[in-house]
């Protein structure tokens, strides 16, 4: 007589996690990673294979060492610095929908070994070999993103007593990021989220630590950096598409944040990595 093991079968319609990778890259020979007051509506993930670069968050200095990976949640304001010694940098920009609204807006350090395995270098070699197979490339990158989210410690989440960001300010941030080219004024933004202008400015600064127009400027510069790296648009066209009056005003604002003119920034990051001694990154 055979033994029959009883088991309960549960059929559950599991929705896939609403996660989207916006872009990734693996830069070689980076020596300039100096940016003031960055913030974005998406997540950052960075891994550097050499020490020397660091993130500044609320007076904390967090060095990016080879044995760790750094996650930066959306709408977190921070700055970056690096020494003149070159390093390679892997990064992913991605979005996660409502599941992680209760995250604290502060950097999260994750063990590189837990994320990439014993030898992170092997992962990056595999990534480069996967470029012609988009399925494998996508699977490997999403695996890293999901694993990094899974490894976030419980203390990085708000308690039940703590409040997440005011949803009106979340909508304002979304409105700003969809309107970078036209540089909306405070009155226009506050009207879009149904708040009085004065109350909107007050609540926005309380949530973000900067004024709405300071945030708008930060995002315009961040978007222009992306266009300098990933498009063939001229500097004049980038200035126009990010809401600046002309190239002069764009260059002046860009240099205040990055310490480089747009032309110098593009020249550094787009030069052939194998023959260059300096670099920049996102």
C-alpha positions as CSV (number, residue, x, y, z in Angstrom):
1,X,0.0,0.0,0.0
2,X,1.5,3.3,-1.0
3,X,1.9,6.3,1.2
4,X,0.0,9.4,0.1
5,X,1.2,12.7,1.4
6,X,-1.6,15.2,1.8
7,X,-0.9,18.7,0.7
8,X,-2.9,21.9,0.4
9,X,-2.7,23.7,-2.9
10,X,-3.2,27.4,-3.0
11,X,-3.8,29.2,-6.3
12,X,-3.0,32.9,-5.9
13,X,-3.0,35.4,-8.7
14,X,0.2,37.2,-8.0
15,X,0.8,40.4,-9.7
16,X,4.4,41.0,-10.8
17,X,6.1,43.8,-8.8
18,X,5.7,47.1,-10.5
19,X,9.5,47.8,-11.0
20,X,11.0,49.4,-14.1
21,X,14.7,50.0,-14.9
22,X,15.1,53.4,-16.6
23,X,18.8,53.1,-17.5
24,X,22.0,51.5,-16.4
25,X,25.7,51.8,-17.3
26,X,29.1,50.7,-16.4
27,X,31.6,53.6,-16.6
28,X,35.4,53.0,-16.8
29,X,38.0,55.4,-15.5
30,X,35.8,57.8,-13.6
31,X,37.7,60.6,-11.8
32,X,35.0,63.3,-11.5
33,X,31.9,62.5,-9.6
34,X,31.4,65.9,-8.0
35,X,27.7,67.0,-7.9
36,X,26.0,69.3,-5.5
37,X,22.4,68.8,-4.3
38,X,21.0,66.0,-6.4
39,X,17.5,64.5,-6.1
40,X,15.4,62.4,-8.4
41,X,11.9,60.8,-8.5
42,X,13.6,57.4,-9.1
43,X,16.0,55.1,-7.2
44,X,19.7,55.1,-7.7
45,X,21.9,52.0,-7.2
46,X,25.7,52.4,-7.3
47,X,28.7,50.0,-7.1
48,X,32.3,51.3,-7.4
49,X,35.2,48.8,-7.7
50,X,37.6,51.2,-6.0
51,X,37.4,53.4,-3.0
52,X,37.6,57.2,-3.2
53,X,34.1,58.4,-4.1
54,X,31.5,59.2,-1.5
55,X,28.0,60.5,-1.0
56,X,27.1,63.3,1.4
57,X,23.7,63.1,3.0
58,X,22.7,65.4,5.9
59,X,26.4,65.9,6.9
60,X,27.1,62.2,6.8
61,X,29.9,61.1,4.5
62,X,29.3,57.6,3.0
63,X,32.2,56.2,1.1
64,X,31.5,53.8,-1.8
65,X,33.8,50.9,-1.1
66,X,34.2,47.8,-3.3
67,X,32.6,45.6,-0.7
68,X,29.3,47.6,-0.6
69,X,26.6,48.8,-2.8
70,X,24.6,52.0,-2.2
71,X,20.9,52.5,-2.7
72,X,19.4,55.9,-2.8
73,X,15.5,56.1,-2.5
74,X,13.6,58.6,-4.6
75,X,13.3,62.3,-3.5
76,X,16.3,62.1,-1.3
77,X,18.7,65.2,-1.5
78,X,22.4,64.4,-1.5
79,X,25.7,65.4,-3.0
80,X,28.6,63.4,-4.4
81,X,32.4,63.7,-4.3
82,X,35.4,61.8,-5.6
83,X,39.1,61.9,-5.6
84,X,41.3,62.2,-8.7
85,X,42.0,58.4,-8.6
86,X,40.1,56.6,-11.4
87,X,37.5,54.0,-10.6
88,X,34.8,52.0,-12.4
89,X,31.2,52.6,-11.6
90,X,28.1,50.5,-12.2
91,X,24.8,52.1,-11.7
92,X,21.1,51.5,-12.3
93,X,18.2,54.0,-12.2
94,X,14.8,52.4,-11.5
95,X,11.3,53.0,-10.2
96,X,9.2,51.1,-7.8
97,X,5.5,51.9,-7.4
98,X,3.5,52.1,-4.1
99,X,5.1,49.1,-2.3
100,X,8.0,51.2,-1.0
101,X,6.3,54.5,-0.1
102,X,7.1,53.8,3.5
103,X,10.9,53.9,2.9
104,X,12.9,56.5,4.8
105,X,14.5,58.9,2.4
106,X,18.1,58.2,3.3
107,X,20.9,56.1,1.8
108,X,20.9,52.3,2.2
109,X,24.2,50.4,2.3
110,X,24.0,46.8,1.1
111,X,26.8,44.1,1.1
112,X,28.2,43.7,-2.4
113,X,28.8,40.0,-1.7
114,X,25.1,39.5,-0.8
115,X,24.1,41.3,-4.0
116,X,26.6,40.1,-6.6
117,X,28.1,37.0,-5.1
118,X,31.7,36.4,-3.9
119,X,33.2,38.1,-6.9
120,X,31.4,41.2,-8.1
121,X,33.8,41.4,-11.1
122,X,32.3,38.2,-12.5
123,X,28.9,39.8,-12.6
124,X,30.1,42.8,-14.6
125,X,32.0,40.5,-17.0
126,X,28.7,38.6,-17.5
127,X,26.8,41.8,-18.1
128,X,29.2,42.9,-20.8
129,X,28.8,39.5,-22.5
130,X,25.0,39.7,-22.4
131,X,24.7,42.9,-24.5
132,X,23.6,40.9,-27.6
133,X,21.0,38.9,-25.6
134,X,18.5,41.4,-24.3
135,X,16.5,38.8,-22.4
136,X,19.6,37.6,-20.4
137,X,20.7,41.2,-19.9
138,X,17.3,42.3,-18.6
139,X,17.0,39.2,-16.3
140,X,20.4,39.8,-14.7
141,X,19.7,43.5,-14.1
142,X,16.3,43.0,-12.7
143,X,17.6,40.2,-10.5
144,X,20.0,42.8,-9.0
145,X,17.2,45.3,-8.5
146,X,14.9,42.8,-6.8
147,X,17.6,41.4,-4.7
148,X,18.7,44.9,-3.5
149,X,15.1,45.7,-2.5
150,X,14.8,42.4,-0.7
151,X,18.0,43.2,1.3
152,X,16.8,46.6,2.6
153,X,16.9,46.3,6.4
154,X,13.6,46.7,8.3
155,X,14.8,49.8,10.1
156,X,14.9,51.6,6.8
157,X,11.1,51.7,6.7
158,X,8.9,54.1,8.6
159,X,7.0,52.9,11.6
160,X,3.2,53.0,11.7
161,X,3.4,56.1,13.8
162,X,5.6,57.9,11.2
163,X,4.1,59.6,8.2
164,X,5.3,59.2,4.6
165,X,5.6,62.1,2.3
166,X,2.6,64.4,1.9
167,X,0.8,63.0,-1.2
168,X,0.2,66.5,-2.4
169,X,3.9,67.1,-2.5
170,X,4.4,63.8,-4.3
171,X,2.0,65.0,-6.9
172,X,3.8,68.3,-7.1
173,X,7.1,66.5,-7.7
174,X,5.5,64.4,-10.4
175,X,4.1,67.6,-12.0
176,X,7.5,69.3,-11.9
177,X,9.3,66.3,-13.5
178,X,6.8,66.2,-16.3
179,X,7.2,70.0,-16.9
180,X,11.0,70.5,-16.8
181,X,11.0,72.0,-20.3
182,X,8.6,74.8,-19.4
183,X,9.9,75.5,-15.9
184,X,6.6,76.0,-14.1
185,X,6.3,78.8,-11.5
186,X,5.1,78.1,-7.9
187,X,1.6,79.4,-8.7
188,X,1.2,76.9,-11.5
189,X,2.5,74.0,-9.5
190,X,0.4,74.8,-6.4
191,X,-2.7,75.2,-8.6
192,X,-2.1,71.8,-10.2
193,X,-2.1,70.1,-6.7
194,X,-4.9,72.3,-5.4
195,X,-3.0,74.1,-2.7
196,X,-2.6,77.8,-2.0
197,X,0.8,79.1,-3.2
198,X,2.1,80.1,0.3
199,X,1.0,76.8,1.9
200,X,2.5,74.8,-1.0
201,X,5.9,76.5,-0.7
202,X,5.8,76.0,3.1
203,X,4.9,72.3,3.0
204,X,7.2,71.6,0.0
205,X,10.2,73.0,1.9
206,X,9.2,71.1,5.0
207,X,9.1,67.8,3.1
208,X,12.1,68.3,0.8
209,X,14.4,70.7,2.6
210,X,14.6,73.0,-0.4
211,X,12.1,75.4,-2.1
212,X,10.1,74.2,-5.1
213,X,12.2,76.4,-7.4
214,X,15.4,75.1,-6.0
215,X,14.1,71.5,-6.6
216,X,13.1,72.4,-10.1
217,X,16.6,73.7,-10.8
218,X,18.2,70.6,-9.4
219,X,16.0,68.4,-11.6
220,X,16.6,70.5,-14.8
221,X,20.4,70.0,-14.3
222,X,20.0,66.3,-13.6
223,X,18.0,65.8,-16.7
224,X,20.4,67.9,-18.8
225,X,23.3,65.6,-17.5
226,X,21.3,62.6,-18.8
227,X,20.8,64.3,-22.2
228,X,24.5,65.2,-22.4
229,X,25.4,61.5,-21.8
230,X,22.7,59.7,-23.7
231,X,21.7,61.9,-26.6
232,X,23.3,63.6,-29.5
233,X,21.4,66.9,-28.9
234,X,23.5,70.1,-29.1
235,X,24.1,72.1,-25.9
236,X,21.7,74.7,-27.3
237,X,19.0,72.1,-27.8
238,X,19.5,70.6,-24.4
239,X,19.3,74.1,-22.8
240,X,16.0,74.7,-24.6
241,X,14.6,71.2,-23.8
242,X,15.3,71.7,-20.0
243,X,13.8,75.2,-19.8
244,X,16.8,77.5,-19.9
245,X,16.7,80.7,-21.8
246,X,19.9,80.1,-23.7
247,X,23.2,78.3,-23.6
248,X,24.8,81.0,-21.3
249,X,22.2,80.6,-18.5
250,X,22.3,76.8,-18.9
251,X,26.1,76.6,-18.7
252,X,26.2,78.9,-15.6
253,X,23.6,76.9,-13.7
254,X,25.2,73.6,-14.8
255,X,28.6,74.6,-13.6
256,X,27.2,75.6,-10.2
257,X,26.0,72.0,-9.6
258,X,28.6,69.9,-11.4
259,X,31.7,72.2,-11.4
260,X,32.0,71.6,-15.1
261,X,30.6,73.4,-18.2
262,X,28.2,71.2,-20.2
263,X,30.7,70.9,-23.0
264,X,33.5,69.8,-20.7
265,X,31.3,67.4,-18.9
266,X,30.2,65.8,-22.2
267,X,33.7,65.6,-23.5
268,X,34.9,63.8,-20.3
269,X,32.2,61.2,-20.2
270,X,32.0,60.4,-23.9
271,X,35.7,60.0,-24.6
272,X,36.9,56.5,-25.3
273,X,37.4,54.9,-21.9
274,X,40.3,52.7,-23.0
275,X,42.5,55.7,-24.0
276,X,41.4,58.2,-21.3
277,X,42.7,58.9,-17.9
278,X,39.8,60.9,-16.4
279,X,36.0,60.4,-16.4
280,X,32.6,61.4,-15.1
281,X,29.6,59.4,-14.2
282,X,25.9,59.6,-13.5
